[in-house]
């Protein structure tokens, strides 16, 4: 699990019913939902939750560093609760499904000094693109 709820509790974030249900929807491994998907799943648990509340909660979670916005191929932003464990993404080029991957090695080691153009590189975001097993079938 991503331990999102535990992190929010420990951080003293006021967990209203609406915030709690958004966090519960996001909690888990390989979770990369759009805001609309978060709203749909949250509304199934708490029918009175508004779209605006979901969007505001997602924005707050991103600002707190508890959720990461993932943008790939011009598709809708997705929200990843796995914000505290460095990882990359594996993206299906057909359906857009995303999986977290934790390859060994340092992606910065693959950047030759001549290609850093004097930058002090702080991090690397790697997206592997392919076709998932469902789409390949």
C-alpha positions as CSV (number, residue, x, y, z in Angstrom):
1,X,0.0,0.0,0.0
2,X,1.1,3.6,-0.5
3,X,0.5,4.4,3.2
4,X,-1.1,7.7,2.2
5,X,-3.7,7.7,5.0
6,X,-1.0,7.0,7.6
7,X,1.2,9.8,6.2
8,X,-1.8,12.3,6.3
9,X,-2.7,11.3,9.9
10,X,0.9,11.7,11.0
11,X,1.2,15.0,9.3
12,X,-1.8,16.4,11.2
13,X,-3.9,17.0,8.1
14,X,-7.5,17.4,9.2
15,X,-9.3,14.4,7.7
16,X,-12.9,15.4,7.0
17,X,-15.2,12.8,5.6
18,X,-14.6,14.2,2.1
19,X,-10.8,14.3,2.4
20,X,-10.7,10.8,3.9
21,X,-12.7,9.3,1.1
22,X,-10.4,10.9,-1.5
23,X,-7.4,9.6,0.3
24,X,-8.9,6.1,0.6
25,X,-9.6,6.1,-3.2
26,X,-6.0,7.0,-3.9
27,X,-4.4,4.7,-1.4
28,X,-2.6,1.7,-2.8
29,X,0.1,0.5,-5.2
30,X,0.0,1.3,-8.9
31,X,-2.7,3.9,-8.4
32,X,-2.8,6.5,-11.1
33,X,-6.3,7.9,-11.3
34,X,-7.6,11.0,-13.1
35,X,-9.5,13.6,-11.1
36,X,-12.7,12.4,-12.7
37,X,-11.9,8.8,-11.8
38,X,-11.2,9.9,-8.2
39,X,-14.5,11.7,-8.1
40,X,-16.5,8.8,-9.5
41,X,-15.0,6.4,-7.0
42,X,-15.3,8.8,-4.1
43,X,-19.0,9.5,-5.0
44,X,-19.7,5.8,-4.9
45,X,-18.6,5.8,-1.2
46,X,-19.8,9.3,-0.3
47,X,-22.6,10.4,-2.8
48,X,-22.7,14.0,-1.6
49,X,-19.0,14.7,-2.4
50,X,-18.7,17.4,-5.1
51,X,-16.3,17.5,-8.0
52,X,-14.9,20.8,-6.7
53,X,-14.1,19.2,-3.3
54,X,-12.2,16.4,-5.1
55,X,-10.2,18.8,-7.2
56,X,-9.4,21.0,-4.2
57,X,-8.4,18.0,-2.2
58,X,-6.1,16.7,-5.0
59,X,-4.5,20.2,-5.3
60,X,-3.9,20.3,-1.6
61,X,-2.4,16.8,-1.6
62,X,0.0,17.7,-4.4
63,X,1.0,21.0,-2.7
64,X,1.7,19.0,0.5
65,X,3.9,16.6,-1.5
66,X,1.7,13.6,-0.6
67,X,0.5,12.9,-4.2
68,X,2.4,13.4,-7.4
69,X,0.7,14.6,-10.6
70,X,1.7,12.4,-13.6
71,X,1.3,13.7,-17.1
72,X,1.9,11.5,-20.1
73,X,1.3,11.8,-23.8
74,X,-1.1,14.8,-23.4
75,X,-3.6,12.7,-21.6
76,X,-5.4,13.9,-18.4
77,X,-3.3,14.3,-15.4
78,X,-3.2,11.3,-13.1
79,X,-2.5,11.3,-9.4
80,X,0.1,9.0,-7.8
81,X,0.1,8.5,-4.0
82,X,3.5,6.8,-4.2
83,X,5.2,10.2,-3.7
84,X,7.8,9.2,-1.1
85,X,9.4,6.2,-2.9
86,X,11.5,7.1,-6.0
87,X,10.1,5.2,-9.0
88,X,9.5,5.4,-12.7
89,X,6.5,4.6,-14.8
90,X,5.6,2.0,-17.4
91,X,2.9,3.3,-19.7
92,X,0.7,1.4,-22.1
93,X,0.7,3.3,-25.4
94,X,-2.8,2.0,-26.3
95,X,-5.0,2.1,-23.1
96,X,-2.9,4.5,-21.1
97,X,-2.6,2.3,-18.0
98,X,0.4,3.1,-15.8
99,X,2.4,0.9,-13.5
100,X,5.1,2.0,-11.0
101,X,8.5,0.4,-11.7
102,X,11.5,0.3,-9.5
103,X,14.5,-0.5,-11.7
104,X,17.9,-0.9,-10.2
105,X,20.6,1.6,-11.0
106,X,20.8,5.3,-11.1
107,X,19.1,6.9,-14.1
108,X,21.4,9.9,-13.7
109,X,24.4,7.7,-14.3
110,X,23.1,7.2,-17.9
111,X,23.4,10.9,-18.6
112,X,26.9,11.7,-20.0
113,X,28.5,14.9,-18.6
114,X,28.6,16.3,-22.1
115,X,24.8,16.1,-22.3
116,X,24.1,17.8,-19.0
117,X,24.9,21.3,-20.5
118,X,26.2,22.5,-17.1
119,X,23.0,21.7,-15.3
120,X,23.2,20.3,-11.8
121,X,20.7,17.5,-12.3
122,X,18.6,16.8,-9.2
123,X,16.3,14.0,-10.4
124,X,15.2,12.1,-13.4
125,X,11.7,11.1,-14.5
126,X,11.7,8.0,-16.7
127,X,8.6,6.7,-18.6
128,X,8.9,3.4,-20.3
129,X,6.3,3.0,-23.1
130,X,4.9,-0.2,-24.4
131,X,1.8,-2.3,-24.8
132,X,0.3,-3.9,-21.7
133,X,-0.7,-7.6,-21.7
134,X,-4.4,-6.8,-21.9
135,X,-4.0,-4.7,-25.1
136,X,-1.5,-7.2,-26.6
137,X,-4.1,-10.0,-26.3
